[in-house]
Amino acid sequence: MQSIKDRVSEQEWQTRVDLAACYRLVAQYGWDDLVFTHITAKIHGADNQFLINPYGMMFEEITASSLVKIDRDGNKLDTNNPYSINPAGFVIHSAIHAARTDAKCVLHLHTPNGVAVSAQKHGLLPISQQSIFVLSSLAYHGYEGVALNDDEKPRLVQDLGDKTFFMLRNHGLLTVGQSIADAFLAMYLFETSCMIQIRAQAGGGELISIAPPILVGAQMQAAAVTKGLGGQLAWPGLLRKLDRLDTGYKT
């Protein structure tokens, strides 16, 4: 697609570049599921405008200009964009964006590690340093089939509450962030925690759980590790990594 940089505001273009980078990074880390998951971002200064992936485009192909602008109901606002969106994906995202003003970005994946842990009765276990950060702000939602029905939205919102990490039972992982960078870093911790759990369980030995008192202070520890900057601390380095591979996401 031709660049639309000169047809949108500076704020929207920056959001488009960051979101396209996020899609490319998800593909780079091997977390994508062909074309079937979504990352959405609210456009700065536009309460009812969001960006989502063009349905049918691989994550490694997504560019800033190809992202589709939609409203809260999933209606396309880009008349020149030839792509449609996946309605099932936006049911989940629209519910969270509408209920959480702090949810500037919603990142949802179907990673094998995440789905595997979501299918376990006890969910994520406190067995790694990464897991304590996730467990300090984790919620669960029971599986209700492919997310096509709007009547599931209130239950999604109620189950998520004010948490950052959301495990969709038998389905996958979801994170919310006040920025695209925050949502990505949260997903990195979430997916890594699940991967460690699956590998530890595969080892067959008895697992050592982290003591509950340590879990209590996990959020403060996370803030100390990131210097209170959240995903912003790692994001510039991730963009440099991406730029060394391919700068096409910026077009």
MOLINFEN-V511296 format. One record per helix or strand. SS is the DSSP state (H for helix, E for strand). FROM is the first residue (numbers start at 1). TO is the last residue. Records with the same first field share a line. If there is no record, write none. Layout:
SS->FROM-TO + FROM-TO
This chain:
H->5-7 + 10-28 + 59-61 + 87-99 + 112-118 + 129-135 + 150-160 + 180-203 + 212-216 + 218-225 + 232-245 + 248-250
E->38-42 + 50-52 + 68-70 + 76-76 + 105-109 + 138-141 + 165-168 + 172-177
